[in-house]
């Protein structure tokens, strides 16, 4: 469970800091349902940009922001449904859109779920301690942003090979940026840096998304609830929800699958990764280009026992498709194939991992031979706003993207997507993947064998975490009450 032990001395300092900086913290309930946000806060947000370093933007950590860059209010969940002319399958594939979070990615929510429980219990003191955010990209961006909003010093750690956009933005937000060797799948090097910082004696708290259960809980509650709402809006009386399909990096987002299975016990949870780094599928390893996923280990926060399928996506497919979706020749060819032009205009909402999630959903639909009344859900973590440098690099490496390239990408990687590299998991397949946690978490990162066993054998291990949301909300409300800021607004 998430430790909610109160440290009164540190909590007093955290409350004082929040009072001085005019910081009000939203509850999970408000992130799920912005109708619960006080009217005065909504009114003040009319003068705040989506990415501004302003504590009010804590209330924009939700799937329901109005899709504008400045002054937006709240509406329904941001999502889109992919047309058959693009996917080549009859199944309805629907994706939640992450671009309209502050920082342009939903990881700002996962970071909130890790930091805030420590802040409102006094386990993290923003006046003396630094918040350390180890990541391969968006999570450390979200953590640095949340830290800035909550008046905390931050340290972002990520591999040196990640996209230029990430580093450029972090330089203006994070207190310190540490580059570690490698690229997407070099997480061991990030963990090693964390141990080095621990041994330095500096006063800091490491918020490791791969083992912080606040990551899992935020997605279980907030992302899961958003998916439930989308189904309520979109499902016809003849439709059947079949499952959620997600690539895994920290495996936080896939926590929404636990929530959806509670509502739809017959539904499935499918986890996807890069073919070049098939850890879940083959106990494999390697470097790849799908930024945000596939990190050569099984995260502590992944409830593997609740995962029904694993699959792998060739990273060449994702790199070809970001060109198809964003280059002029690609968009023109898609229009000629009957993809609606208004939908083509939305294709930049898919970042690289979003493309991988789309391809994984197509595989899922083909594997189970799903029809027009079957609904599959996925997530677009971020958008191409994070990867314009990758498009330029591909042009430098391969030349201009032509109609010939568009034909090949569309027919090979979309219509030609196969059910290769897909495995339905038996009980012992799941246990095989779960057991891989031992080598990272028990041998290297200080977890216990007993808790590893509890994750598998203890019936209420995961539900006890899920049941903590209300207690955390109570602590947030108590924190806000002590600052007196909400009362002042009223």
HUQUI-V501560 format. One record per backbone hydrogen bond with DSSP energy under -1.0 kcal/mol. CO is the residue of the C=O (numbers start at 0). NH is the residue of the N-H. If there is no record, write none. Layout:
CO:NH
CO:NH
This chain:
6:10
7:11
8:12
9:13
10:14
11:15
12:16
13:17
14:18
15:19
16:20
17:22
26:30
27:31
28:32
32:35
33:36
37:41
38:42
39:43
40:44
42:45
43:46
44:47
47:70
48:51
51:53
53:56
54:57
55:58
56:59
57:60
59:61
62:77
63:74
65:67
68:49
72:65
77:96
79:94
82:85
82:86
83:87
91:375
92:81
93:377
94:79
95:379
97:100
100:103
104:107
105:108
106:110
107:111
108:112
109:113
110:114
111:115
114:118
115:119
117:122
117:123
120:6
124:127
124:128
129:204
130:154
131:206
132:156
136:140
137:141
138:142
139:143
140:144
141:145
142:146
143:147
144:148
145:149
146:151
147:150
152:130
153:175
154:132
155:177
156:134
157:179
158:161
162:166
163:167
164:168
165:169
166:170
168:171
169:172
169:173
175:155
177:157
179:159
181:160
182:185
184:186
186:190
187:191
188:192
189:193
190:194
191:195
192:196
193:197
194:198
197:200
201:203
202:129
204:131
205:207
207:210
207:211
209:299
209:300
211:214
212:216
213:217
214:218
215:219
216:220
217:221
218:223
220:224
221:225
222:226
223:227
224:228
225:229
226:230
227:231
228:232
229:233
230:234
235:238
239:374
241:267
242:376
243:269
245:271
247:293
251:254
252:255
253:256
254:258
255:259
256:260
257:261
258:262
259:263
263:266
267:243
268:307
268:308
269:245
270:310
271:247
272:312
273:276
276:278
277:281
277:283
278:282
288:290
289:292
298:301
301:303
302:305
303:306
307:424
308:270
309:422
310:272
312:274
313:316
313:317
314:318
315:319
316:320
317:321
319:323
320:324
322:326
326:330
327:331
328:332
329:333
330:334
331:335
332:336
333:338
334:337
339:343
340:344
342:345
343:346
345:348
346:349
347:383
350:354
351:355
352:356
353:357
354:358
355:359
356:360
357:361
358:362
359:363
360:364
361:365
362:366
363:367
364:369
370:373
372:239
373:91
374:241
375:93
376:244
377:95
379:97
380:105
381:350
382:385
383:386
386:390
387:391
388:392
389:393
390:394
391:395
392:396
393:397
394:398
401:405
402:406
403:407
404:408
405:409
406:410
407:411
408:412
409:413
409:414
413:416
420:311
422:309
425:429
426:430
427:431
428:432
429:433
430:434
432:435
433:436
434:437
436:440
437:441
437:442
439:444
440:446
447:451
448:452
449:453
450:454
452:456
453:457
457:460
459:463
461:465
462:466
464:467
465:468
467:471
468:472
469:473
470:474
471:475
472:476
473:477
474:478
475:479
476:480
477:481
478:482
479:483
483:487
484:488
485:489
